Amino acid sequence: MLNLPPYASPLERLWRVALILLCAMVLLYLISPIIAIMPLSFNSEPYFTYPMPGLSMRWYEDFFTDPRWLDALKSSLIIAISATALSMVLGTLAALGLAKANFPYRAWVMAFLISPMIVPVVITAVGMYFFFANLGLNNTYFGIILAHTALATPFVVITVTATLIGFDQSLNRAGASLGAPPLTVFRKITLPLILPGMISGALFAFITSFDEVVVVLFIASPDQRTLPRQMFSGIREQISPTITAAATMLVLTAAAMLVTVELLRRRSERLRGIRS
């Protein structure tokens, strides 16, 4: 949309510059609350005020030395990694099935798979609470992992399905015609080509689980605290600048993963011979 042909008129070039400036202003407006909070994590005083009297790393030191924050970080990593692994397997298998030309009711199945992205998370959390209560999974880490897997799987389905759109199925048929079993065809041909989409989906799944707090509030027990829940409880019980340090690290982690996803997208396009 922003790329103009060499023969573009001066008015078209002016419109392009104006559009870029407008997009930059909207983006700055959206992220300004985050930008305003991040410097406070380096404040030397326990107050959320500007100007800051001095700079200090004490809140980051508190984050990495306080057992409450460390236990919450450990729980979040275990849950997020487990949910990401499960969602990668389930989402990839679902995407491979949906990519088949003769798959029945493809649109309905896809709508069902991505429904956790559409339904408000509060409604999803309430439904999971009552469903898991009958199964005895409330107040368990396994229940949280299953709930986060349900929330994260749609991201894997979408990214892998997008990768499979430009996939040449004749490559699989060529491998099969040479005598390779289906597992070998998948491992040698299909997997390397869809791997960027799988990794992108895994990154989205990890962030979805790592940042999630609403479902945890419904399903987890009071002693099962993830990092977002610890931050939520800290805001309610005792406001500490350590929360800003934790929030800053979450934002930087999410930003790094988004950059990685974009790099993987470009690599996937190069593998498929598509120029961005």
C-alpha positions in Angstrom: 0.0 0.0 0.0 2.9 2.4 0.8 5.0 1.4 -2.2 4.6 3.7 -5.1 5.6 3.2 -8.7 8.4 5.3 -10.2 5.9 7.3 -12.3 3.8 8.4 -9.2 2.7 12.0 -9.3 3.8 14.6 -6.7 0.3 14.4 -5.1 0.6 10.7 -4.7 4.0 11.0 -3.1 2.7 13.6 -0.7 -0.2 11.4 0.2 2.2 8.6 0.9 4.2 10.8 3.3 1.0 12.0 5.0 -0.2 8.4 5.4 3.1 7.3 6.9 3.0 10.2 9.4 -0.6 9.5 10.3 0.2 5.8 10.9 3.3 6.8 13.0 1.2 9.2 15.1 -1.5 6.6 15.7 1.1 4.0 16.7 2.8 6.5 19.1 -0.6 7.3 20.6 -1.3 3.6 21.2 2.1 2.7 22.8 2.6 6.0 24.7 1.2 4.5 28.0 3.7 1.7 27.7 6.5 4.1 27.0 5.5 6.2 29.9 5.6 3.2 32.3 8.9 1.6 31.3 11.2 4.4 32.6 9.6 4.2 36.0 11.1 0.7 36.4 14.5 2.5 36.8 13.2 5.0 39.4 15.3 5.2 42.5 12.3 6.0 44.7 9.2 3.8 45.2 6.8 6.3 43.6 5.2 6.5 40.2 6.0 10.1 39.6 7.9 12.3 37.1 10.5 13.7 37.2 12.4 10.8 38.7 14.8 11.8 41.4 17.4 9.3 40.2 18.0 6.0 38.4 18.4 2.6 40.0 18.2 -1.1 39.2 16.8 -1.9 42.6 13.4 -3.0 41.2 15.0 -5.5 38.8 17.2 -6.8 41.6 14.0 -7.2 43.7 12.4 -9.1 40.9 15.2 -11.6 40.5 15.7 -12.0 44.3 12.2 -12.1 45.7 10.9 -15.7 46.0 7.4 -14.6 45.2 8.4 -13.2 41.8 10.8 -16.0 41.0 8.1 -18.7 41.8 5.6 -16.8 39.6 8.1 -16.5 36.8 9.0 -20.2 37.1 5.3 -21.2 37.0 4.6 -19.0 34.0 7.6 -20.5 32.1 6.5 -24.1 32.8 2.9 -23.5 31.9 3.8 -21.5 28.7 6.3 -24.0 27.5 4.0 -26.9 28.1 1.0 -25.2 26.5 3.2 -24.2 23.5 4.4 -27.8 22.9 0.8 -29.1 23.0 -0.6 -26.4 20.8 2.2 -26.9 18.3 1.3 -30.6 17.9 -2.4 -30.1 17.8 -2.4 -27.0 15.7 0.0 -28.4 13.1 -2.0 -31.6 12.8 -5.2 -29.6 12.4 -3.6 -27.4 9.8 -2.3 -30.3 7.8 -5.8 -31.9 7.8 -7.5 -28.6 6.8 -5.0 -28.2 3.9 -6.3 -31.3 2.2 -8.5 -30.5 -0.8 -11.2 -33.1 0.1 -11.5 -32.1 3.8 -15.3 -31.9 4.5 -16.9 -28.9 6.2 -13.5 -27.1 6.2 -15.0 -23.6 6.9 -17.0 -24.9 9.9 -14.1 -26.7 11.4 -11.8 -23.7 10.9 -14.4 -21.5 12.6 -14.6 -23.9 15.5 -10.8 -24.1 15.9 -10.3 -20.3 16.0 -13.3 -19.6 18.1 -11.2 -19.1 21.3 -9.7 -16.0 19.5 -13.2 -14.6 18.9 -15.1 -15.4 22.1 -14.3 -12.9 24.9 -11.8 -14.4 27.2 -14.0 -13.9 30.3 -16.7 -16.0 28.7 -14.1 -18.7 27.8 -12.8 -18.6 31.4 -16.2 -19.1 32.9 -17.0 -22.0 30.6 -13.6 -23.6 31.4 -14.2 -23.2 35.1 -17.5 -25.1 35.0 -16.2 -27.7 32.6 -13.0 -28.3 34.5 -14.9 -28.4 37.8 -16.7 -31.6 36.6 -13.4 -33.1 35.6 -11.6 -32.2 38.8 -9.1 -30.1 36.9 -9.6 -26.8 38.7 -6.8 -25.7 41.1 -4.3 -27.8 39.1 -1.4 -26.9 36.9 -2.6 -29.5 34.3 -5.9 -27.7 34.1 -4.2 -24.4 33.4 -2.0 -25.9 30.8 -5.0 -27.4 29.0 -6.8 -24.1 29.2 -3.9 -22.2 27.8 -3.5 -24.8 25.1 -7.0 -24.2 24.0 -6.3 -20.4 23.8 -3.0 -20.8 22.0 -3.8 -23.5 19.4 -5.7 -21.2 17.1 -2.5 -19.1 16.5 -0.6 -22.2 15.4 -3.5 -23.3 13.2 -3.6 -19.9 11.4 0.1 -19.5 10.9 0.7 -23.1 9.7 -2.4 -22.9 7.4 -1.0 -19.7 5.9 2.3 -21.4 5.2 0.5 -24.3 3.6 -1.4 -22.1 1.2 1.6 -21.8 -1.1 2.8 -25.3 -0.5 3.2 -27.4 -3.6 1.6 -30.8 -2.9 3.3 -32.3 -5.9 6.5 -32.4 -3.8 4.8 -34.9 -1.4 3.6 -37.0 -4.3 7.1 -37.0 -5.8 8.6 -38.2 -2.6 5.9 -40.9 -2.3 6.5 -42.0 -5.9 10.2 -42.5 -5.1 9.2 -45.0 -2.3 9.5 -42.8 0.8 7.0 -43.7 3.5 4.6 -40.9 4.7 6.6 -40.2 7.8 9.8 -39.7 5.8 8.0 -37.5 3.3 6.7 -35.3 6.1 10.1 -35.1 7.9 12.2 -34.5 4.7 9.8 -32.4 2.6 6.8 -31.0 4.4 8.4 -30.1 7.8 11.3 -28.0 6.5 8.9 -25.9 4.4 6.2 -25.3 7.1 8.8 -24.9 9.9 8.8 -21.1 9.8 5.0 -21.1 10.2 5.2 -23.6 13.1 7.8 -21.5 14.9 5.8 -18.3 14.3 2.7 -20.0 15.8 4.8 -21.3 18.7 6.0 -17.8 19.5 2.4 -16.5 19.4 1.3 -19.4 21.5 4.0 -18.8 24.1 3.1 -15.1 24.4 -0.6 -15.9 24.7 0.0 -18.3 27.6 2.8 -16.3 29.2 0.7 -13.1 29.4 -2.7 -14.6 30.2 -4.3 -13.8 33.5 -8.1 -14.0 33.2 -8.3 -17.8 32.9 -5.7 -18.2 35.6 -7.9 -16.2 38.0 -10.8 -18.6 37.4 -9.0 -21.9 37.3 -5.9 -21.6 39.5 -5.8 -22.0 43.2 -4.6 -19.0 45.4 -1.2 -20.6 45.7 -0.8 -21.1 42.0 0.5 -17.7 40.8 1.8 -17.0 37.4 3.7 -13.8 36.6 0.7 -11.9 35.3 -1.4 -13.0 38.2 1.4 -11.9 40.6 1.4 -8.5 38.9 -2.4 -8.3 39.1 -2.3 -9.2 42.8 0.5 -6.7 43.4 -1.6 -3.9 41.9 -4.5 -4.8 44.2 -2.6 -5.5 47.4 0.5 -3.4 47.4 1.7 -1.2 44.5 5.4 -1.6 44.0 7.7 -0.4 41.2 8.8 -4.1 40.9 5.6 -4.4 38.9 6.9 -1.9 36.3 10.1 -3.9 36.0 8.2 -7.1 35.4 6.0 -5.3 32.9 9.0 -3.9 31.1 10.5 -7.4 30.7 7.2 -8.7 29.4 6.9 -5.9 26.8 10.5 -6.4 25.6 10.0 -10.2 25.4 6.8 -9.7 23.3 8.5 -7.2 21.1 11.5 -9.5 20.5 9.2 -12.4 19.6 7.2 -10.2 17.2 10.4 -9.2 15.4 11.3 -12.9 15.2 7.9 -13.7 13.7 8.4 -11.0 11.1 11.9 -12.4 10.2 10.5 -15.9 9.9 7.7 -14.6 7.7 10.2 -13.1 5.3 12.2 -16.2 5.3 9.1 -18.3 4.6 8.3 -16.0 1.6 11.8 -16.4 0.3 11.6 -20.2 0.5 8.4 -20.1 -1.5 9.8 -17.7 -4.0 7.5 -14.9 -3.1 8.8 -11.3 -2.9 7.4 -9.1 -0.3 
